[in-house]
């Protein structure tokens, strides 16, 4: 008889536009990559809500799909009946924004099963926060990318104590380093030193702080270039205007625009440094991809980024919103340490951010929860 634990990953959000299992599996791939390595120690079912009902198997993992509704008061009884029949030892719920569903799940499963919520960048409710506080009584633990992200939840009285919180990344990647010279040809990178931005162009990502820092840096490093890849672009026109008004930036910043996700591995591998200016994040998916490819991080000092770069041992950081500090970091980059820091980023990814590393962290958390 197998002594594997029974583990269920549960996503309550209803993707009504998805009518086929493959769509949902692909959509959630970054956050579900831990599942295959976890099968060494656990029997796993991933439960999704899409416009389809049925089963699917992929990578040694079972998927179960249900139809549902994205309504706060809606309880997916069919989903909960299925989970109860599975007799799980642990259910990992994606997100902290389904308190009534979590309470109903606990009522269905009883006390034996460990229920853990994975933070996905949400913030505590305002008007409905009472329900999140209630749900905490029925939750055994929480996964956050960094402990610093727990502060607003604890301060708001939603989570009663950091002892219930574990530091576990919410997503990973299968990207890996490719041959730099080949990737530079594919991407068209021509700088003597190449920096890469992969993010949305919005206020939270703070492209203007990054551009201001590089404006100072480029003045003394005319052969360096910054390539900016972005999907959502609410600030695109303002960014273009900022670049065109600067003689230093207009020839050094290349607005690449949208790039297919499967091509990003080449961009990370071609670039020397990955740059971010985010003011707040729940995690750092692009940062994780960059590190997997050996692209050295230069990032704002928000909690999930500092956790990812091991407080500066696997990358560089500066205070969020401080373009002068960013310039100082850029100006202080040591060419002699470039290979060392690239390898440090890859090692940090492998040991702490890769799918096997996340699987090990989840299993360790379960073992710890059993003792509480």
N, C-alpha and C positions, 0 to 999 in steps of 0.2 A: 504494500500500500504506500502511495506517495505521501511524504511528509511535508510537501510544499505548502506554503500558505496560500489561501485563496484571496486574490487581490482584484478589486474592481476600480477602474478609473471612470468617473461619472461626470459627464458634461451635460448640465441641465439646459444650456442655451439651445433654442430650437432654430436650426438653420433651414427655414422653410423653402429656400431656393434650391437646396440640394435634394435631388430626387434619386440619386444613385450612391451606393456605398463608397465607391472610389473617390467621389468628390469630397466627402467628409474626411476620409482617411488622408487624402492629400492635404486638405486644409489644415488638419490638426497634426500633421507629421512632426513639426519641430517639437511640440510639447509631448508627443507620444513616443519619441525615439528611445526613451528609457525602457519601454515595455519589452522589447526583444531580449536585451541582456538580463532583465529581471526574471525572465522565464526560467533561468537557471535555478532560482530559489522560490518561484511563485507560479501558481496557475493564474492566468490573467484574462480578464474580460474587460474590454473598453466599451462603455455604453454611451451612445450618441443619440441626439434627437434631431432627425431630419425628416423630410417629406417621403418617408419610406419606412416599412417595417420588415425586419428580417435579420439574417445572420450573415457574417462574412468571416473568412479566416485569411490572415496575411502575416508572414514573418513569425509564425509560431504563436500568434496572438489571435484571440477570438474577439470579434466585434458584434455587438448587438445594437440594432437600430429601432427606434420608436418615433412615432409622431407625437407632437406635444403642442404647447402654446407658450408664447413669451408673455405671460401675464403673472404679475406678482402673486396673486392669490391661487393660481392654478397648481394643483398637486398632480403629478403624473403617476397615478395609481398603478397603471400597467407596468411601468418601469420599476416601481417599488416592489410589486409582486414578483417580478422576475429576479430582482436582486435578492429578495428573501429566500427564494428557492435555491439560489446559488450558495447560500450559507457562507458569505465572505468573512474572512478574518479582518479585512481592512477595506474601507471605501475611501478613495481619494476624490473629493468633489472639487471640480475646477471652478474657482471663484468664491468670493465671500459675499455675494449679492443675492443668495437664494435662501434666506433664513427660514422661511416657512416650509420650504421643501425639505431642508435639512432636518428640521424638527419632526416633520412627518416621516422622514426616513428613519430617524432614531426610534420613533414609536413603532415602526414596522419591524425593525431589526432587533430591538432589545439592546441589552447592555453588553453582550459578548463582543460585537463587532466594533473595531476602532474606526471612528469617522474623523477624517482629516480634511481640512480645507486648504486649497492651493491659491495663494494670492496671485492675481493676474493684473495687478496695477490699479485695482479699484481703490476708491476712498470711502470712508464710512458714510453711510446715509446721513441725511439731515433730518427730514421729517419721520422717516421710518427706522431710525437708528434703534428704537426700542426693540424692534424685532431681531436685529443683529445681536443686541445684548442678551436677549432671551435665548437665541440659538447657541450662544457660547456655552451655555450650561449643558448642551447636548453634544458638544464637539470635544474630541480628545486632544486634537493638536492642529497646528497650522504650519504650512510651509511658506516661507518667504525667501526671496533671493538673497536678501541681506537683513540682518537684525535691525538696521536703521530704519527699514520700511515698516517695522512693527510699531514704531513710536506713536504715530497718529491714531492707531487702533487701540493701543493701550491707554493713551491719554484721553481718548473719547469714551473709555469705559466699555468698549466692545469686547476686548480680550482681557481677561483677568490674570495678568502676569506673563512674563516672558518665558516661563518654564514650559509653556505649552507650544512655544514657537521653535521651529527648526530652520536652519539655513540650507535651502535646497533650490537650485535653479529651476525655473519653470519651463525651460526649453533648451534644446541643444541642436547640433547639426552633424551631418556626415561629411561636410567639407573637409578638405585637407590641402596642404601646401602642394602647389604645382610648380613646374619649372618657370622661374621668374622671367628669363629672357623670352621664352615662348609666349608667356602670358602678356608681356609688354608688347609684343608684336600683335597679338590678338586684340588687345584693348587700345592700342595706339598711344600708350603712355610714353612721353618723350622727355620728361624732366630728369635732370641729374639726380634729383631726390623727389619722389612722388608721394603726395599725401592724398588720402581718399576719405570722402564724406559719403556715407550711405544712410540716408534718413529722410524724413519728411521735411518739407520747408514750412514749418509753422513756428509759432512763438515759443512753445516749449522746447523745441530742438535748438532754438537760438542761433540761427545762421549768422546773424549780424555780429555777435561777439566773436565768432570764429573768423569772419571776414576781416574784422578790425584787427585781430591778432595777427593774421597772415599779412595784412597790409604793411604792418611794421616789419614783419619778418622778411617779406619779399624784397624790401628795400635793400637789405644786405645780402640776400641770397637770390639773385636774379635767375638762376637756372633751376630753381625748385618750382613745382607746380602743385596746384590743388584741383583735384577732380571731384565733382559733386554729382552723385547719383541720388535721385529722389523719385518718389511715387506721387504722394499727395503734395500739392504745391500752392497752398493759399498765399504764400508770400513770394511767389516767383517773380512777379513784376517788380516788387520792391528790391528783391535780391539783384535782379538784372540792372536796375537803376543804380544800386550801390556799387556794383562792379564797374559799370560803364563810366561812372563819375570819378573813378580812381585810376590814374595812369599806371599805378603799381599792380592793381588787381586785374585789369581788363585783359592783359596778355598772359596772366599767370593762372587765372581761375577758369576752368573748363566746365561748363554746365552740361553734363552728359545727359541728364534726364532719366527716363525710365530704362531699366535694364531687366531682362528676364532673370528670374531668380536662379535658374540653372547656369547662368553665365557669370554670376557674381563671384564664384570661386576663382575665376581667372583674374578678376579685378583685385580681389584681396591678395592674390598671390603675386600680382604685378606690382602692387603698391609697396612702399616701404613703411608707411605709418597710416594708421586709421585714426580719424579725428571725429570727436563728438563734442557738442556744446550743451547737451540736454540739461534742463533745469530739474526735471523730475522724471523717474522711470520706475516701473515695477520690476523690470529686468533689463537685459541688454542683449537682444537676439543678434543684431548686426555686429556688436562687439564680440560676441561668442564666435560668430562665423569668421571674423577677422583674425582672432587669436588662433583658431584652428588652422588657419593658413599661414601663420607666422607673421602676420601684419601687426606691427607694434602699436599698441594703443596710446593715444594722447587724448585723454578724456576729462570731463568735468568731474569734480570730486563728490558726486552723489553716492549714496550708500551702495546700490547694486553694482556700480562701476568700480568702486573701491574694493568691494568684495571680489569682483571678477579679476582685477589686476593684482590681487593680494597686497593691497595698500602700497602699491608702487614697486613691488618686486618683479612684476611682469608687465610693466607699462609706466606711463607718465600721467600726471594729473595736475589740474589747476582748479582754483575756486570757480564754481559756475558763475557765468556772467561777467567775469573779469578778463577783458581782452589784454590788458597789460600783463597779467600773470601768464596768460596763454603765450604771449610773445616771449616772455622770459623762459618758459619751458622750451619753446621751439628754438630759441637762440642758444639754449644750453644743450641741445641734443649732440651727443658725442658720436661721430662716425665710427670711432674705434669700438664702440659698444653695440653697434647695430646688430651684428650677428648674434651676440650674446643675448640681447633683449628679445630678438626674434625667437630664439630657441626657448627663452624663458616664457614667452607668451604661449608657444605651442605646448610646453610642459605643463603650464598652469591649466590649459584647456584639457589636456589628456587626464590630469589627475583630479580635476574638480568640476569641469564643465561638460565633459563628454558623456554620451549616453550610458556607458558602463559605470562611470563615476556617479552619475545621478541615480542609477539603479541601486548601487551600493549604499548611497546615502538614504534612499527611501527604505531599504530593508533595515538599515541600522536604526532609523527612526521608529520603525515598527517594533523592533526588538526592545527599544527603550520604552515605548508606550506600553508594552506588555507588563513592564515592571511598575507602572504607576497605578 
